[in-house]
Amino acid sequence: MNKYIRLKIITILTLVAVGFFSGVYPEVSKSGTNEKEPSTHPQEKTIWTVYFKNAAGVEVPLYCEVVITDEEKRVGLMNRDSLEENQGMIFVYPEPQILNFWMQHTKIPLTIAFIAEKNYIISLHPMKPFDQTVIYSDNPALYAVEANVGWFRKNLVSIHDKVRIVKFKEEKKDSPNATEAKRKMLKEKYHRRGP
């Protein structure tokens, strides 16, 4: 192999490596693989209700699992078999930026909505299962919301529609804290009633 071709190959490999390790493709772990399966340990899920105000003026709710950490973002909806009709996932970023996503290891056809800091939809993009094409937000976005393909169309939600996010936490079902909280609530409810 001549020196010129060898130098060209090394340059290309270096550029690819720099792209992956510098966060150009944040979905890929620093090790360069996506093979790690999501944790099967029961964890508390944070659920936010994302309301999309459609052209008819109706606020349509989508119940979204919240992902904030880099690891949660890397895994996203990978390896899941389905997503309930009015459920989705919201990816939260610390500041507006051009976001990028792909569908490696994702079995569910999705539509992604990129949401601006001022709470309106910047763009909507359909995404096919297992497609490794990178989808970018058209402008800097603070959030990305994934829902089943067709959900936005079915609910008459389109670009520039306003978004309202209501944040709350859902305790895992087998959590001792959740069980204890329910007991206290029932005790107070029946205690206040009196005889």
C-alpha positions as CSV (number, residue, x, y, z in Angstrom):
1,M,0.0,0.0,0.0
2,N,1.5,3.3,-0.9
3,K,2.2,6.0,1.6
4,Y,-0.5,8.4,0.2
5,I,-3.3,5.8,0.6
6,R,-2.2,4.8,4.1
7,L,-2.1,8.5,5.2
8,K,-5.6,9.0,3.7
9,I,-7.0,6.0,5.6
10,I,-5.4,7.1,8.9
11,T,-6.9,10.6,8.4
12,I,-10.4,9.3,7.8
13,L,-10.2,6.9,10.8
14,T,-9.0,9.8,13.0
15,L,-11.9,12.0,11.9
16,V,-14.4,9.3,12.5
17,A,-13.0,8.6,16.0
18,V,-12.9,12.3,16.9
19,G,-16.6,12.6,15.8
20,F,-17.7,9.8,18.0
21,F,-15.6,10.7,21.0
22,S,-16.4,14.4,20.9
23,G,-20.1,13.9,21.1
24,V,-21.1,14.5,17.5
25,Y,-23.1,11.2,17.9
26,P,-24.1,11.4,21.6
27,E,-26.3,8.3,21.2
28,V,-23.1,6.2,21.0
29,S,-21.3,5.5,24.2
30,K,-17.7,6.6,24.8
31,S,-16.7,3.0,24.2
32,G,-18.1,3.3,20.7
33,T,-20.8,0.7,21.0
34,N,-24.5,0.6,21.6
35,E,-24.7,-3.0,22.6
36,K,-25.4,-2.5,26.3
37,E,-28.9,-3.5,27.2
38,P,-31.1,-1.2,29.3
39,S,-31.0,-2.0,33.0
40,T,-33.6,-4.4,34.2
41,H,-33.4,-3.2,37.8
42,P,-36.6,-1.6,39.0
43,Q,-36.2,2.1,39.1
44,E,-38.4,5.0,39.8
45,K,-39.6,6.6,36.6
46,T,-40.2,10.2,36.2
47,I,-43.3,11.0,34.1
48,W,-44.2,14.4,32.8
49,T,-47.4,15.3,31.0
50,V,-46.6,17.1,27.8
51,Y,-49.6,19.1,26.4
52,F,-49.5,20.0,22.7
53,K,-52.0,22.8,21.8
54,N,-53.2,21.8,18.3
55,A,-54.7,24.0,15.6
56,A,-58.2,23.5,17.1
57,G,-57.0,25.0,20.4
58,V,-57.2,21.7,22.2
59,E,-54.4,20.7,24.6
60,V,-53.6,17.0,23.8
61,P,-51.7,15.2,26.6
62,L,-48.8,12.8,26.0
63,Y,-47.5,11.0,29.1
64,C,-43.7,11.0,28.8
65,E,-41.0,9.1,30.5
66,V,-38.3,11.6,31.3
67,V,-34.7,11.0,30.3
68,I,-32.0,13.4,31.5
69,T,-28.7,11.6,32.0
70,D,-26.4,10.7,29.1
71,E,-26.9,7.0,29.8
72,E,-30.7,7.4,29.7
73,K,-30.5,9.3,26.5
74,R,-28.2,6.7,24.9
75,V,-30.7,3.9,25.7
76,G,-33.9,5.9,25.0
77,L,-36.5,3.5,23.6
78,M,-34.0,0.9,22.4
79,N,-35.1,-2.8,22.6
80,R,-38.7,-2.0,23.6
81,D,-41.4,-4.0,21.8
82,S,-44.1,-1.3,22.1
83,L,-45.2,2.0,23.4
84,E,-48.7,2.7,24.7
85,E,-50.9,5.0,22.5
86,N,-50.6,8.2,24.6
87,Q,-47.2,7.5,26.0
88,G,-43.8,8.8,24.9
89,M,-40.4,9.8,26.0
90,I,-39.0,13.3,26.6
91,F,-35.3,14.0,26.3
92,V,-34.3,17.0,28.4
93,Y,-31.2,19.1,27.7
94,P,-29.5,21.7,29.9
95,E,-29.5,24.4,27.2
96,P,-30.8,24.7,23.6
97,Q,-28.7,23.0,21.0
98,I,-28.9,21.2,17.7
99,L,-30.0,17.7,18.7
100,N,-29.5,14.5,16.8
101,F,-31.1,11.1,17.0
102,W,-31.1,7.8,15.3
103,M,-33.0,4.5,15.6
104,Q,-30.3,1.9,16.1
105,H,-31.8,-1.0,18.2
106,T,-35.2,0.7,18.3
107,K,-38.0,-1.6,17.2
108,I,-40.9,0.9,17.4
109,P,-41.7,3.3,14.5
110,L,-41.6,6.8,16.0
111,T,-42.1,10.5,15.3
112,I,-39.8,12.9,17.1
113,A,-40.8,16.5,17.9
114,F,-38.0,18.9,18.6
115,I,-39.2,21.6,21.1
116,A,-37.7,25.1,21.4
117,E,-36.8,26.8,24.7
118,K,-39.9,29.0,24.2
119,N,-42.1,25.9,24.2
120,Y,-43.2,25.4,20.6
121,I,-42.5,22.6,18.1
122,I,-39.5,23.4,15.9
123,S,-39.9,20.3,13.7
124,L,-41.4,16.9,13.4
125,H,-39.6,13.9,11.9
126,P,-40.8,10.3,11.3
127,M,-38.2,7.7,12.3
128,K,-38.1,4.1,11.0
129,P,-37.2,1.1,13.2
130,F,-33.4,0.2,13.2
131,D,-32.6,3.1,10.8
132,Q,-29.2,4.5,11.4
133,T,-29.8,7.8,9.5
134,V,-29.1,10.7,11.9
135,I,-32.1,13.1,12.3
136,Y,-31.2,16.6,13.3
137,S,-33.4,19.4,14.9
138,D,-33.8,22.2,12.4
139,N,-32.9,24.8,15.1
140,P,-31.5,24.6,18.7
141,A,-34.0,22.7,20.9
142,L,-34.3,22.2,24.6
143,Y,-36.4,19.1,24.4
144,A,-37.1,16.2,22.1
145,V,-40.3,14.2,22.4
146,E,-40.7,10.7,20.9
147,A,-44.2,9.2,20.3
148,N,-45.6,6.4,18.2
149,V,-45.5,7.3,14.5
150,G,-48.8,9.0,13.5
151,W,-49.6,10.2,17.1
152,F,-49.0,13.9,16.2
153,R,-50.9,13.7,12.9
154,K,-53.8,11.9,14.6
155,N,-54.0,14.6,17.3
156,L,-53.7,17.4,14.7
157,V,-50.4,18.6,16.2
158,S,-47.9,20.2,13.9
159,I,-44.9,22.5,13.8
160,H,-45.1,25.8,15.6
161,D,-47.8,24.4,18.0
162,K,-47.4,25.5,21.6
163,V,-46.2,23.0,24.2
164,R,-46.9,23.0,28.0
165,I,-44.9,20.6,30.2
166,V,-46.3,19.5,33.6
167,K,-43.6,17.9,35.7
168,F,-44.3,15.2,38.4
169,K,-42.8,12.0,39.6
170,E,-44.4,8.5,39.6
171,E,-43.1,6.1,42.2
172,K,-42.4,2.6,41.2
173,K,-45.2,0.2,42.1
174,D,-43.2,-2.0,44.4
175,S,-41.6,0.9,46.2
176,P,-42.0,0.8,50.0
177,N,-42.2,4.6,49.9
178,A,-45.2,4.4,47.5
179,T,-47.0,1.8,49.7
180,E,-46.3,3.8,52.9
181,A,-47.5,7.0,51.3
182,K,-50.8,5.3,50.2
183,R,-51.3,3.9,53.7
184,K,-50.8,7.4,55.3
185,M,-53.1,9.0,52.7
186,L,-55.9,6.4,53.4
187,K,-55.4,6.7,57.2
188,E,-55.7,10.5,57.0
189,K,-58.7,10.3,54.7
190,Y,-60.6,8.0,57.1
191,H,-59.3,9.7,60.2
192,R,-60.7,13.1,59.1
193,R,-64.2,11.6,58.4
194,G,-64.7,10.7,62.1
195,P,-67.2,8.3,63.4
